[in-house]
Amino acid sequence: MRFGVAKPETGFPFVSALTFSYLWELFYFLSVMKWGFIYTILLLSILLGSCNHRDTEKAEILYQNGVEMEKRYMPDSAVIFYHKALKRLDESNDNELKSKIYNQLGDLLLEHNIYETARSAYQQALYVSKELEDKSNLSHAYRGIGKYHFLYKDRDSALYYFEKPLGFFPEIKNREERSSVYNNLTSAYKLKNDIKSALECNAKALSLTNDEVKRLRNYAVRGQLFAMQMQYDSALFYLEQASHSEEKSVKASAYFKLADLPEKSGITDSMKYRYLQEAYRLSDSIENMAVSHQIDRQEQIRITSDLKEQSHIRLIVSITVSIIVVLLLSIVVFFIYRKHLKLRNERIFAHKWERQEARAQENENRELQIIDIIRKAGETCSKHFKESNIYTDLYKKINSDKESLSYNEQKSFQTAILKEFDTYLQQVSSIVPLTDNDAFLCALLQLGFSTKECAACRGISSETIRSQRTRIRKKIPQNFLSQGLGIVILGEENLSKR
């Protein structure tokens, strides 16, 4: 009778295909000895304990591999490594590592817009981290669920989960996690337009972080908050600091925010153009770097489903007939090759899809800029006309109790208004085809006239004015209409109240 211990392999450590029969003989020998049952139990406990320890080590290695895949912009590979690591920990009590992996997985999925699966990952992290002494992972999980609601514009739910970590804040040992708690609270309060609370949380986040990228990202947010309070000197200072970040996304965000500052902050049109140009260049660089490595939603769901359905099998390699081995290897090679082809095709499709999305976003940004130009032109023309005597005379006449304007008065006022609003109407006509009457109505609406006042200027009924507004609205291209051009030129919000 011989006993032997082989080198550790995948499956049970200390058990290989060549030593399995020897261990079986060992168990049989112990069972026939006095107290043999106890010895057998002790040996099994040692073996199982070594298995669990080995599984934890393997899981840690798989987790680090997943982190490395993220750094290489290969999120699909990272997801697979994280699920494999979690499978290794199925029967382990290492809840610290489990919750860390679930949180990392949730962050990755949320970043790639796979919201529901990300939320499930955060909920798993909540479950396994509740009893841990260090509440850093528990805090991370609550913040993840909060970000899920934040992205769905559910402000109250987002704030509820973002505030959860404050209940056990002293038990959060990770300083950067504490800083992240206040970062998320800053975003939630900003969304609720509570700028004072947002600034307080932003200051606390800055005081806690030692990470240079996070510090400058907080500066960008702080600058935007000061801009919202019209404290432009402070806003300019923090945004310029953030623009020096080595992180491209932070730098691009700072340039976009600088370009949005008004002229009274000292930002000229030429400076805005330069900031926007640099911001778009950085944005394009970021998109080009990550565009070919995005996760396809259906593929991710399939991978996750497969990993959940597979049972955690510890493979015991045994000697078998060579034909079965060859057959199994052939099947494995076939499926690996098939999966490789499928992933390659899906990545090609994802690349094309991302390019289309990028172009759509660029068009949307251009449309918003055009709408903003039209809005400013209308405000400028309206301001100049209201300072004239013609406006004063017109306003008094249409609001007096006397009869409506004469035909000559109508024509005289129409000529003056169309002349004053010529710049604005040319901008509008480049997008919406307008008749002379349509143009006159758009100018009156820019002056803030009600439906009744517009009707008095034209010498027609209020119902006719409403019908004309409806016809103009139908002429607006759908893409501009969805971006708010209808509100800009027709003043829908104002008129709906009158």
VEXDREN-2710 file (C-alpha; in Angstrom, 1 decimal):
% VEXDREN-2710
k/r/px/py/pz
1/MET/0.0/0.0/0.0
2/ARG/1.4/3.4/-1.0
3/PHE/0.5/6.9/-0.1
4/GLY/1.4/10.1/-2.0
5/VAL/0.6/13.7/-2.3
6/ALA/0.7/15.4/-5.7
7/LYS/1.3/19.1/-6.6
8/PRO/-1.8/21.3/-6.4
9/GLU/-3.8/21.5/-9.6
10/THR/-7.2/23.0/-10.7
11/GLY/-9.9/21.3/-8.6
12/PHE/-9.0/19.9/-5.2
13/PRO/-5.6/21.1/-4.1
14/PHE/-3.2/18.2/-3.2
15/VAL/-5.4/15.9/-5.3
16/SER/-4.4/15.1/-8.9
17/ALA/-5.5/12.4/-11.3
18/LEU/-2.4/10.2/-10.4
19/THR/-2.9/10.4/-6.6
20/PHE/-6.7/10.0/-6.4
21/SER/-6.5/6.3/-6.0
22/TYR/-3.8/6.7/-3.3
23/LEU/-6.1/8.9/-1.3
24/TRP/-8.9/6.5/-1.6
25/GLU/-6.6/3.8/-0.2
26/LEU/-5.7/6.2/2.6
27/PHE/-9.3/6.8/3.6
28/TYR/-9.9/3.1/3.6
29/PHE/-6.9/2.4/5.8
30/LEU/-8.0/5.1/8.3
31/SER/-11.6/3.8/8.4
32/VAL/-10.5/0.3/9.6
33/MET/-8.2/1.8/12.3
34/LYS/-9.3/2.5/15.9
35/TRP/-10.7/6.1/15.9
36/GLY/-10.4/5.8/12.2
37/PHE/-13.7/7.7/11.6
38/ILE/-12.3/10.7/13.6
39/TYR/-9.1/10.7/11.7
40/THR/-11.0/10.6/8.4
41/ILE/-13.1/13.6/9.4
42/LEU/-10.0/15.5/10.4
43/LEU/-8.3/14.7/7.1
44/LEU/-11.3/15.8/5.1
45/SER/-11.5/19.0/7.1
46/ILE/-7.9/19.8/6.3
47/LEU/-8.5/19.1/2.6
48/LEU/-11.7/21.2/2.4
49/GLY/-10.0/24.0/4.3
50/SER/-7.1/24.0/1.9
51/CYS/-9.7/24.0/-0.9
52/ASN/-11.4/27.2/0.4
53/HIS/-8.1/28.9/1.0
54/ARG/-7.0/28.1/-2.5
55/ASP/-10.3/29.2/-4.0
56/THR/-9.9/32.6/-2.2
57/GLU/-6.5/33.0/-3.7
58/LYS/-7.7/32.0/-7.2
59/ALA/-10.6/34.5/-6.9
60/GLU/-8.3/37.3/-5.9
61/ILE/-6.1/36.6/-9.0
62/LEU/-9.2/36.5/-11.2
63/TYR/-10.4/39.7/-9.7
64/GLN/-7.1/41.4/-10.4
65/ASN/-7.2/40.1/-14.0
66/GLY/-10.6/41.7/-14.4
67/VAL/-9.3/45.0/-13.1
68/GLU/-6.4/44.8/-15.6
69/MET/-8.8/44.1/-18.4
70/GLU/-10.7/47.3/-17.5
71/LYS/-7.5/49.3/-17.6
72/ARG/-6.9/47.9/-21.1
73/TYR/-10.5/49.0/-22.2
74/MET/-11.6/45.3/-22.6
75/PRO/-14.8/45.4/-20.4
76/ASP/-16.2/42.2/-21.9
77/SER/-13.2/40.2/-20.7
78/ALA/-13.3/42.0/-17.3
79/VAL/-17.0/40.9/-16.8
80/ILE/-16.0/37.3/-17.4
81/PHE/-13.1/37.4/-15.0
82/TYR/-15.4/39.0/-12.3
83/HIS/-18.0/36.3/-12.7
84/LYS/-15.4/33.5/-12.6
85/ALA/-14.0/35.0/-9.4
86/LEU/-17.5/35.1/-7.8
87/LYS/-18.0/31.5/-8.8
88/ARG/-14.8/30.6/-6.9
89/LEU/-16.2/32.3/-3.8
90/ASP/-19.6/30.5/-3.9
91/GLU/-18.8/28.5/-0.8
92/SER/-16.3/30.9/0.7
93/ASN/-16.9/33.1/3.7
94/ASP/-14.7/35.9/2.3
95/ASN/-17.5/38.5/2.2
96/GLU/-15.0/41.3/2.0
97/LEU/-13.7/40.1/-1.4
98/LYS/-17.2/39.1/-2.6
99/SER/-18.7/42.6/-2.0
100/LYS/-15.6/44.3/-3.5
101/ILE/-16.0/42.2/-6.7
102/TYR/-19.8/42.8/-6.9
103/ASN/-19.3/46.5/-6.5
104/GLN/-16.6/46.6/-9.2
105/LEU/-18.9/44.6/-11.5
106/GLY/-21.8/47.0/-10.8
107/ASP/-19.6/50.0/-11.6
108/LEU/-18.5/48.5/-14.9
109/LEU/-22.0/47.5/-16.0
110/LEU/-23.4/50.9/-15.0
111/GLU/-20.7/52.7/-17.0
112/HIS/-21.8/50.7/-20.1
113/ASN/-25.5/51.4/-19.6
114/ILE/-26.5/47.9/-18.5
115/TYR/-28.6/49.3/-15.6
116/GLU/-30.7/46.5/-14.4
117/THR/-27.8/44.0/-14.2
118/ALA/-25.7/46.6/-12.5
119/ARG/-28.4/47.1/-9.9
120/SER/-28.5/43.4/-9.2
121/ALA/-24.7/43.4/-8.6
122/TYR/-25.0/46.2/-6.1
123/GLN/-27.8/44.5/-4.3
124/GLN/-25.6/41.3/-4.0
125/ALA/-22.9/43.5/-2.6
126/LEU/-25.3/45.0/0.0
127/TYR/-26.3/41.5/1.1
128/VAL/-22.8/40.1/1.6
129/SER/-21.3/43.3/3.2
130/LYS/-23.9/44.2/5.9
131/GLU/-22.1/42.2/8.6
132/LEU/-18.6/43.4/7.8
133/GLU/-16.8/45.6/10.4
134/ASP/-15.5/47.9/7.7
135/LYS/-18.6/49.5/6.0
136/SER/-16.6/50.8/3.0
137/ASN/-18.1/48.1/0.6
138/LEU/-21.6/48.6/2.1
139/SER/-21.3/52.3/1.4
140/HIS/-20.1/51.6/-2.1
141/ALA/-23.1/49.4/-2.8
142/TYR/-25.6/52.0/-1.5
143/ARG/-24.0/54.6/-3.7
144/GLY/-24.2/52.3/-6.7
145/ILE/-28.0/51.8/-6.3
146/GLY/-28.2/55.6/-5.8
147/LYS/-26.4/56.2/-9.1
148/TYR/-28.8/53.7/-10.8
149/HIS/-31.8/55.9/-9.6
150/PHE/-29.8/59.1/-10.4
151/LEU/-29.4/58.0/-14.1
152/TYR/-33.2/57.4/-14.3
153/LYS/-33.8/60.9/-13.0
154/ASP/-35.5/59.6/-9.8
155/ARG/-34.1/62.4/-7.5
156/ASP/-35.8/61.3/-4.3
157/SER/-34.7/57.7/-4.5
158/ALA/-31.2/58.7/-5.5
159/LEU/-30.8/61.0/-2.6
160/TYR/-32.2/58.4/-0.2
161/TYR/-29.5/55.9/-1.2
162/PHE/-26.7/58.5/-1.3
163/GLU/-27.6/59.5/2.2
164/LYS/-27.6/56.0/3.6
165/PRO/-23.8/55.8/4.2
166/LEU/-24.1/58.8/6.5
167/GLY/-25.9/56.6/9.1
168/PHE/-22.7/54.5/9.5
169/PHE/-20.1/57.0/8.3
170/PRO/-17.6/56.5/11.3
171/GLU/-17.4/52.8/10.3
172/ILE/-16.3/53.6/6.8
173/LYS/-12.5/53.1/7.1
174/ASN/-11.6/53.9/3.5
175/ARG/-11.0/57.6/3.2
176/GLU/-11.6/57.8/-0.6
177/GLU/-14.9/56.0/-0.1
178/ARG/-15.9/58.7/2.4
179/SER/-15.0/61.3/-0.2
180/SER/-17.1/59.5/-2.8
181/VAL/-20.1/59.6/-0.5
182/TYR/-20.0/63.4/-0.5
183/ASN/-19.3/63.5/-4.3
184/ASN/-22.6/61.6/-4.9
185/LEU/-24.5/63.8/-2.5
186/THR/-23.1/66.8/-4.3
187/SER/-24.6/65.5/-7.6
188/ALA/-28.0/64.7/-5.9
189/TYR/-28.3/68.2/-4.3
190/LYS/-27.2/69.9/-7.6
191/LEU/-30.0/67.9/-9.4
192/LYS/-32.5/69.2/-6.8
193/ASN/-31.1/72.7/-7.3
194/ASP/-30.0/72.9/-3.7
195/ILE/-26.7/74.6/-4.5
196/LYS/-25.8/75.5/-0.9
197/SER/-26.0/71.9/0.3
198/ALA/-24.1/70.8/-2.9
199/LEU/-21.3/73.2/-2.2
200/GLU/-21.0/72.0/1.4
201/CYS/-20.8/68.3/0.3
202/ASN/-18.3/69.2/-2.4
203/ALA/-16.1/70.9/0.2
204/LYS/-16.2/67.8/2.4
205/ALA/-15.3/65.6/-0.5
206/LEU/-12.3/67.8/-1.3
207/SER/-11.1/67.7/2.3
208/LEU/-11.2/63.9/2.3
209/THR/-9.6/62.9/-1.0
210/ASN/-5.9/62.4/-1.6
211/ASP/-6.5/61.5/-5.3
212/GLU/-5.3/64.2/-7.7
213/VAL/-7.8/63.2/-10.4
214/LYS/-10.8/63.2/-8.0
215/ARG/-9.6/66.5/-6.5
216/LEU/-9.6/68.2/-10.0
217/ARG/-12.9/66.6/-10.9
218/ASN/-14.4/68.1/-7.7
219/TYR/-12.9/71.4/-8.7
220/ALA/-14.8/71.2/-12.0
221/VAL/-18.0/70.5/-10.1
222/ARG/-17.3/73.3/-7.7
223/GLY/-16.8/75.7/-10.5
224/GLN/-20.1/74.8/-12.1
225/LEU/-21.9/75.3/-8.7
226/PHE/-20.4/78.7/-8.3
227/ALA/-21.4/79.6/-11.8
228/MET/-25.0/78.6/-11.0
229/GLN/-24.8/81.1/-8.1
230/MET/-23.4/83.7/-10.5
231/GLN/-20.2/83.8/-8.5
232/TYR/-18.2/83.9/-11.7
233/ASP/-14.7/84.8/-10.3
234/SER/-14.8/81.7/-8.1
235/ALA/-16.2/79.6/-10.9
236/LEU/-13.5/80.7/-13.3
237/PHE/-10.8/79.9/-10.8
238/TYR/-11.9/76.3/-10.1
239/LEU/-12.7/75.5/-13.7
240/GLU/-9.3/76.7/-14.8
241/GLN/-7.7/74.6/-12.1
242/ALA/-9.7/71.5/-13.3
243/SER/-8.6/72.2/-16.9
244/HIS/-5.0/71.3/-16.0
245/SER/-6.0/67.7/-15.1
246/GLU/-4.1/64.8/-16.7
247/GLU/-7.4/62.9/-17.0
248/LYS/-8.9/63.7/-20.4
249/SER/-12.6/63.3/-19.2
250/VAL/-12.0/65.8/-16.4
251/LYS/-10.2/68.2/-18.7
252/ALA/-12.9/68.0/-21.4
253/SER/-15.7/68.6/-18.7
254/ALA/-13.8/71.7/-17.4
255/TYR/-13.5/73.2/-20.9
256/PHE/-17.2/72.6/-21.7
257/LYS/-18.1/74.4/-18.4
258/LEU/-15.7/77.3/-19.1
259/ALA/-17.4/77.7/-22.6
260/ASP/-20.8/78.0/-20.9
261/LEU/-19.8/80.9/-18.6
262/PRO/-21.4/84.2/-19.6
263/GLU/-19.5/87.2/-20.9
264/LYS/-19.7/89.0/-17.6
265/SER/-17.3/86.4/-16.2
266/GLY/-14.6/87.7/-18.5
267/ILE/-14.9/84.9/-21.1
268/THR/-14.9/86.3/-24.6
269/ASP/-16.4/84.7/-27.7
270/SER/-13.0/83.8/-29.0
271/MET/-12.1/82.1/-25.7
272/LYS/-15.4/80.2/-25.8
273/TYR/-14.6/79.0/-29.3
274/ARG/-11.1/77.8/-28.2
275/TYR/-12.5/76.1/-25.1
276/LEU/-15.2/74.3/-27.2
277/GLN/-12.7/73.3/-29.8
278/GLU/-10.4/71.8/-27.2
279/ALA/-13.3/70.1/-25.4
280/TYR/-14.6/68.4/-28.5
281/ARG/-11.0/67.3/-29.4
282/LEU/-10.6/65.6/-26.0
283/SER/-14.1/64.1/-26.3
284/ASP/-13.3/62.6/-29.7
285/SER/-10.0/61.2/-28.3
286/ILE/-11.9/59.5/-25.4
287/GLU/-14.5/58.0/-27.7
288/ASN/-11.9/56.8/-30.2
289/MET/-10.0/55.1/-27.4
290/ALA/-13.0/53.2/-26.0
291/VAL/-15.3/52.9/-29.0
292/SER/-14.1/49.4/-30.1
293/HIS/-14.3/47.9/-26.7
294/GLN/-17.9/48.5/-25.6
295/ILE/-19.9/45.7/-24.1
296/ASP/-22.8/44.4/-26.2
297/ARG/-25.9/44.2/-24.0
298/GLN/-27.2/40.9/-25.3
299/GLU/-23.8/39.2/-25.1
300/GLN/-23.3/40.4/-21.5
301/ILE/-26.7/39.0/-20.5
302/ARG/-25.9/35.7/-22.2
303/ILE/-22.5/35.5/-20.5
304/THR/-24.0/36.3/-17.1
305/SER/-26.9/33.8/-17.6
306/ASP/-24.5/31.1/-18.6
307/LEU/-22.2/31.7/-15.6
308/LYS/-25.2/31.6/-13.2
309/GLU/-26.6/28.4/-14.7
310/GLN/-23.3/26.5/-14.5
311/SER/-22.8/24.6/-11.3
312/HIS/-19.6/25.1/-9.4
313/ILE/-17.8/21.9/-10.4
314/ARG/-14.4/20.9/-9.0
315/LEU/-12.9/19.0/-11.8
316/ILE/-11.2/15.8/-10.8
317/VAL/-9.1/14.7/-13.7
318/SER/-8.9/11.0/-14.1
319/ILE/-7.3/8.7/-16.6
320/THR/-9.7/7.6/-19.3
321/VAL/-9.6/6.2/-22.7
322/SER/-7.7/8.3/-25.3
323/ILE/-10.6/8.5/-27.7
324/ILE/-12.8/10.3/-25.1
325/VAL/-10.1/12.7/-24.3
326/VAL/-9.6/13.5/-28.0
327/LEU/-13.4/13.9/-28.4
328/LEU/-13.7/16.3/-25.5
329/LEU/-10.7/18.4/-26.6
330/SER/-12.2/18.6/-30.1
331/ILE/-15.5/19.8/-28.8
332/VAL/-13.8/22.4/-26.5
333/VAL/-11.7/23.7/-29.5
334/PHE/-14.8/23.9/-31.6
335/PHE/-16.8/25.9/-29.1
336/ILE/-13.9/28.3/-28.3
337/TYR/-13.4/29.0/-32.0
338/ARG/-17.1/29.5/-32.5
339/LYS/-17.3/31.9/-29.5
340/HIS/-14.3/33.7/-30.8
341/LEU/-16.0/34.3/-34.2
342/LYS/-19.2/35.4/-32.5
343/LEU/-17.4/37.9/-30.2
344/ARG/-15.5/39.3/-33.1
345/ASN/-18.7/39.9/-35.1
346/GLU/-20.4/41.5/-32.1
347/ARG/-17.4/43.9/-31.5
348/ILE/-17.6/45.0/-35.2
349/PHE/-21.3/45.7/-34.8
350/ALA/-20.7/47.5/-31.5
351/HIS/-18.0/49.7/-33.2
352/LYS/-20.4/50.7/-36.0
353/TRP/-23.2/51.4/-33.5
354/GLU/-21.0/53.6/-31.3
355/ARG/-20.0/55.6/-34.4
356/GLN/-23.6/56.2/-35.3
357/GLU/-24.3/57.3/-31.7
358/ALA/-21.4/59.7/-31.7
359/ARG/-22.6/61.3/-35.0
360/ALA/-26.1/61.6/-33.6
361/GLN/-24.8/63.3/-30.5
362/GLU/-22.7/65.7/-32.5
363/ASN/-25.8/66.6/-34.6
364/GLU/-27.8/67.2/-31.4
365/ASN/-25.2/69.5/-30.0
366/ARG/-25.1/71.5/-33.3
367/GLU/-28.9/71.8/-33.2
368/LEU/-28.8/73.1/-29.6
369/GLN/-26.2/75.7/-30.5
370/ILE/-28.4/76.9/-33.5
371/ILE/-31.4/77.1/-31.2
372/ASP/-29.4/79.1/-28.7
373/ILE/-28.3/81.5/-31.4
374/ILE/-31.9/82.0/-32.5
375/ARG/-33.0/82.6/-28.9
376/LYS/-30.3/85.2/-28.3
377/ALA/-31.1/87.0/-31.6
378/GLY/-34.8/87.1/-30.6
379/GLU/-34.0/88.5/-27.1
380/THR/-31.7/91.2/-28.6
381/CYS/-34.3/92.3/-31.2
382/SER/-37.1/92.3/-28.6
383/LYS/-35.0/94.4/-26.2
384/HIS/-34.1/97.0/-28.8
385/PHE/-37.7/97.3/-30.0
386/LYS/-39.2/97.7/-26.5
387/GLU/-36.9/100.7/-26.1
388/SER/-38.5/102.4/-29.1
389/ASN/-41.5/104.8/-29.1
390/ILE/-43.2/102.6/-31.7
391/TYR/-43.5/99.8/-29.1
392/THR/-44.9/102.1/-26.5
393/ASP/-47.5/103.5/-28.9
394/LEU/-48.5/100.0/-30.1
395/TYR/-48.8/98.5/-26.6
396/LYS/-51.1/101.4/-25.5
397/LYS/-53.3/101.1/-28.5
398/ILE/-53.9/97.3/-28.4
399/ASN/-54.6/97.4/-24.6
400/SER/-57.0/100.4/-24.8
401/ASP/-60.7/100.1/-24.7
402/LYS/-61.0/101.7/-28.1
403/GLU/-61.7/100.0/-31.4
404/SER/-59.1/97.8/-33.0
405/LEU/-56.2/99.2/-35.0
406/SER/-57.0/100.6/-38.5
407/TYR/-55.7/98.8/-41.6
408/ASN/-53.0/101.5/-42.1
409/GLU/-51.9/101.2/-38.5
410/GLN/-51.6/97.5/-38.7
411/LYS/-49.5/97.7/-41.9
412/SER/-47.3/100.5/-40.3
413/PHE/-46.7/98.5/-37.2
414/GLN/-46.1/95.3/-39.1
415/THR/-43.5/97.0/-41.3
416/ALA/-41.7/98.5/-38.3
417/ILE/-41.6/95.2/-36.4
418/LEU/-40.5/93.1/-39.3
419/LYS/-37.7/95.5/-40.0
420/GLU/-36.5/95.5/-36.4
421/PHE/-36.7/91.7/-36.1
422/ASP/-35.2/91.0/-39.6
423/THR/-32.0/89.4/-38.1
424/TYR/-34.0/87.1/-35.8
425/LEU/-36.5/86.1/-38.6
426/GLN/-33.7/85.3/-41.0
427/GLN/-32.3/82.9/-38.4
428/VAL/-35.7/81.2/-37.9
429/SER/-36.5/81.1/-41.6
430/SER/-33.2/79.1/-42.2
431/ILE/-35.0/76.2/-40.4
432/VAL/-38.7/76.9/-40.6
433/PRO/-40.4/78.2/-43.8
434/LEU/-42.4/81.3/-42.8
435/THR/-44.9/83.5/-44.6
436/ASP/-45.0/87.2/-43.9
437/ASN/-47.9/86.7/-41.5
438/ASP/-46.0/83.8/-39.8
439/ALA/-42.9/86.0/-39.4
440/PHE/-45.0/88.9/-38.0
441/LEU/-46.6/86.5/-35.4
442/CYS/-43.2/85.1/-34.4
443/ALA/-42.0/88.7/-33.8
444/LEU/-45.1/89.5/-31.7
445/LEU/-44.6/86.4/-29.6
446/GLN/-40.9/87.3/-29.0
447/LEU/-42.2/90.6/-27.6
448/GLY/-44.2/88.6/-25.1
449/PHE/-47.7/89.5/-26.5
450/SER/-50.6/87.3/-25.4
451/THR/-52.9/85.6/-27.9
452/LYS/-55.4/88.4/-27.4
453/GLU/-52.8/91.1/-28.0
454/CYS/-51.5/89.4/-31.1
455/ALA/-55.0/89.2/-32.5
456/ALA/-55.5/92.9/-31.8
457/CYS/-52.3/93.7/-33.8
458/ARG/-53.5/91.7/-36.7
459/GLY/-57.2/92.7/-36.6
460/ILE/-58.3/89.0/-36.4
461/SER/-59.7/86.7/-33.8
462/SER/-57.8/84.9/-31.0
463/GLU/-58.8/81.5/-32.5
464/THR/-57.2/82.4/-35.8
465/ILE/-53.9/83.2/-33.9
466/ARG/-54.1/79.8/-32.2
467/SER/-54.6/78.1/-35.5
468/GLN/-51.7/80.0/-37.1
469/ARG/-49.4/79.0/-34.2
470/THR/-50.4/75.3/-34.7
471/ARG/-49.5/75.6/-38.4
472/ILE/-46.1/77.1/-37.6
473/ARG/-45.4/74.4/-35.1
474/LYS/-46.1/71.7/-37.7
475/LYS/-43.5/73.3/-40.0
476/ILE/-40.7/72.9/-37.4
477/PRO/-38.6/69.8/-38.1
478/GLN/-39.1/67.1/-35.5
479/ASN/-35.5/67.1/-34.4
480/PHE/-35.5/70.8/-33.7
481/LEU/-39.0/70.6/-32.1
482/SER/-37.8/67.9/-29.6
483/GLN/-34.8/70.1/-28.7
484/GLY/-37.2/73.0/-27.7
485/LEU/-37.2/75.3/-30.8
486/GLY/-41.0/75.4/-30.6
487/ILE/-40.8/77.0/-27.1
488/VAL/-38.1/79.5/-28.3
489/ILE/-40.0/80.9/-31.3
490/LEU/-43.7/80.3/-30.2
491/GLY/-43.4/81.1/-26.5
492/GLU/-45.5/78.1/-25.7
493/GLU/-44.9/78.2/-21.9
494/ASN/-46.0/81.9/-21.7
495/LEU/-49.0/81.5/-23.9
496/SER/-50.3/78.4/-22.2
497/LYS/-50.8/80.4/-19.1
498/ARG/-52.9/83.1/-20.8
END
